[in-house]
Amino acid sequence: MSHIHWYPGHIAKAEKKLKELINLVDVVIEVLDARIPLSSCYPNIEKLLGEKPRVIVLNKSDLADERRIGYWKKFLEEKSGYPVILASASKSGDLSQIVNKVVELSKPRIDKLVAKGLLARPARVVVVGMPNVGKSSIINKLIKKAKTKVGAKAGVTRQQQWVRVNPKIDLLDTPGIIPLKQDDQALAHKLAMVNSVSENAYENEAVANELLKILNEKYRNNVYEYYNLEPDEELSLSGIALSRNWILSGGKPDISRCAVLVLTDFRDGRIGRFILDNSDD
């Protein structure tokens, strides 16, 4: 397995920025990729979020295995103690679920302010998650019908802008990017498979090979059918390239081109709807 790495300086900067955002809010919306519900979780995320209540959104659920997504929703709710909501770009019903949970989780905090003699205010929320899990799409959903950009709050860092989602919620319009601090290379490769890692940090061929290993173990029939492979053929980049007659000079299969194809087909959901993680990972 090839090594995927990130620079410690970038990680430290991202962690500092994220903690600054977390300090401004009452509730955190944590976005995960439903295809890798564990691998897109930040290890020991409680250290970053502290005691902040959160709503976990399993995004891109329309690309995940519909037979297993319910199991993962329950698994994450039991593991974290927080509500989990399934979401995707093609669904609209998930929006009201997210809003209602944010209001519910923020109520104890707002009630404390009122008990101190302060006026009730809208809950303040930020959306966080690994790169490319769909944070921006969740933010865009929330502010789609929002009419008011509230601006800086008194006593709050002035660079941050807030959007009034509804009378009960103010959304920080800057997504919080959870730093890619991964010591587990198997998890790092899964992040690369769903495009949550900069392409400069990995080799397409290595990541595509790891992806085919997982798909061969968990979704063999889907892959063989999609690429029109014979049942006795070995699932490999070279086999897929040869089946498409992608041949380089000298008769060698075009592995590089095929690696890009497999990763793109997977990311776009053309091969099928998959979940790559196991609950015992």
N, C-alpha and C positions, 0 to 999 in steps of 0.2 A: 504494500500500500504506500503510495507517495505521501509525502508530508505536506500538510497545509499549515501555514503559519501566519501570524499577524504581529505587528510591531507593538511592543509594550507601551511605548509612548502614546500611540493612538488609543490604546485601551484605557490608560490612565486619564487621558483627556476626555474620552467619552463617558467614563464613570463619573468624573467630576461634573460634567454638564448635566448628566441624568439626575444626579443627586440634587442639583440646583432646581431642576424642574419639579422633582418629587416634593421638595419642601414647600412649593407654592400651592399644592392641591390637597383636596380632601379625599379623593378617590382616584385610583389608577385603573385605566383600561389596558390590560395586557393582551397583546395580539400574538397568537401562535399560528403556525402553519399546520392545518389539519392533516397534511400528509406526513408530517413529522412532529406529532404533538409533544413528544418528550424531547427530541433533539433541538427543537426551537425554543425550549424553555431555558432560561439562564440558570446555571447551577447556583444554588443558594441565593435565589433572587430576593429572599427576605432581607439579606444584608444590604441590598440596594434600596428596597422599598420600605424597610422598617416595619412599622405597625400600620401603614396605610392600607385600608381595605381595597380590594380590587375586584374587578369583573374580568374574567378570562374569556376572550373571544377566539374561538377556533375558526380562523378565517380560511377561505378557499375550500370550504367544506364540499363544494360542488365538484372538486377534483379528488376528493378522498373516498375511500371505500365505504359505500353507503351501508354495507353489512356490519362494519366495525365501528362506525363513527359514534353510535350510541354508547357502545362500551367505553370508548375513550372519553366521552363527555362525563360519564359517571365516575370513571377512574380518576380523572383530574379533579372533579369536585370533591371526592373523598380524600385525595392526596393533599389538596391545597386548603380545603375548607371554604372555598369561595365558589360563587355561581359560575357556570360555564355556558356560553351561548354560541350556537353554531351560526356562522355567517358566510356570505359569499357575495360577489359582485352582482349576481343574478337574482338575489333575494332582497325583498324590501321589508318583510315582516320582522327581521332581526333587529331593525332600528329601534322600534318601540320597546323591545325586550331590553336592549342595552340601556336606553334612557331610564326605564323604570327601575332597573337594578342600581344604576348610579344614584338615583334619588333615594332609593331605599337604604343603600349603604352609607350615604352621606348624612342621613337624618340624625343619628346620635351626635355627630359633630355639630350640626346646625342647632340642635336642641340645647347643647351645652352653651353655645354663644348666647342664645336667647335667655337661658337661665342666669347668665351673668349680666343681663340687662341690655345686651346689644340687640340690634335689629336683625331679624332673620335675613340671610342673603342666599343667593343661588349657590349650589354646590360647585366647587371648582374641580375640574377633572383634566387629566392629561392622558394621551394615548402613547404607550411604549411597546417596544418589541424589537426583535432582531431585524437587520436590514431585509427589505423585500418580502416581509410577511403580509403586507397589505395595510400598514398603519395609515397611510395617506388615504386609501379608499374608505377606511372606517371614518376618518376625520371628515372627508368630503360628504359621506352619507349624513353625518351628524349636522353639518352646517348647511346642507343643501337648501333647507327651508328657513335657515336662520337669516334674520334681517338686520341684526344689529352687531356691529363690531364694537365691543365695549372699550377697548384700549387698555392702558395700564391701570392697575388697581393701586389705591393708596397703600403705601407700605410694601408694595410688591415690585420686584425688579422691573424697571420701566421699559426695557427692551421687549418684554413679553407682551404679546397681543392676545386678547380674549374675545371669543365669539359667544354671544348669548344664544344658546341652542333653543332654550325655551325659558319661561320665567323661573324655572328651578335649577337650570344648569348653565354654567359658564365653562366653555371649553378652551383650553390653551391651544392655540392653533399651530404650535410647533410640536412635531412628534419627537418623543424621546427614543433615541436609538440605543438599545442595549448593546454594550461592547461585546465584540466577538472574542471572548476569552475562553478558549476551548483547549483543554489538555487531552481530551479523548479524540483521537483521530477518526474513529468510526463515526462519531457524531459530527465532526468537522466535515467529513465527506458527504454526509446526508445534507448538511446545510448547503454545500456546494451543489448538490443535485437539484435543490429547489431554487438555486440562484440567490442564496443569501450570503454568498461570499464573493468578493471581487474576483473577476476572472484572472487577474494577475497573480492570485494566490494559489492557483491550482492548474493542473493539466487536464484538459478535457478527456483525454483517453483514459487516464487513471480513474477519474470520477465516473465515467461512463461504464468502465469495467466493473467497478464496485456496485453501481446501480443494477447492472445486469445480473450480478450474483444474487442480490436481494430479490429481484423480480423473478429469477429462476426458482428461488426457494419458495416464494410466497404467492406468485401470480404467473406461474410458468405457462399455463394454457393461453392467457391473454396475450403474452408476448409472442409466442409461437404463431398464434393465429394472425396477429397484426402484421408480422413480418413474413408471413407465408413460409415458415420454416418447416422442414420435415421433422416428425417426432423424434427420429433417431439422431438428428443433428445436434451438435453441441451449441449452446447459446453463447455466442461470442460476437465481438465487433467484426472480426474477419468473416464469420459466417453470414452475418447480415449484409456486409459489403458485397460479398460474392453473390448473394441472392439477388442483389440489385445491379449486379454486373458493374460495380464500381472498382475497376481494375486500373492499377498504375502500370507504367512501363516496367517490363520484366515479369508481368503476371501477378504482382503482389496486390492484395486488396487494399483499398484506400481507407485505412483505419482512421486517420484524422478526420476525414469528411464524415465517416459513419458515426464517430463519437459525438460530433456536433448534432447529427440527425437524431440519435437516440436521446440525448439530453433535451433537445427541443421538443421531440414527440412526447416525452414524459412530462415536461413542464406545462405543455399545452393541453394535457389530458387526452391526447389522441390514442395512446395505447390502451388506456383504461383509467379507472378511478382506484387509486392505491393509497395505502398507509404503510410506510416503510418501517416504522418503529415496532418494537415488541414491548409489552408492559414490564418485562423483567430486564430491560436494558439498563 
